[in-house]
Amino acid sequence: MPAPPNKTAGRWYRQPILWFGIAVFVASIAGCVWIIVASARSADIPLPTSHTVFGVPASAHSSAPAAKP
């Protein structure tokens, strides 16, 4: 005679893949918080250059003045 089905075997807290998913989610949230905290601690100092950096002007005044009509 087969054994009766175990009613607690299918519970969500007994599924190891679910715990793994929760651990990965918590680790990713902790990593995001760490990146935000680390970036808030460092200063965003301007570069001492007058030419473009990666194609982006270093200041708003580096473009040619507008032509007057």
C-alpha positions, 0 to 999 in steps of 0.5 A: 500500500502506498504511503499517504501524501505528505501535505507539508512537502509542497509548502513554499518554505520547503522549496530550495529554489525559492530560497535561492531566488530570495537570496539573489533578490536580497543580494541585488538590492543590497548591492544597489544600496551599496553603489548608491552609498558609495557614489554619494560619498565621492565628490563629482569634481569638474575636469580641468579641461577646455576641450570636449570630453568624449564628445560632450562639451566641458562647459555650457559656454564652449559653443559658438555664440548665436548669430544676431539677425 
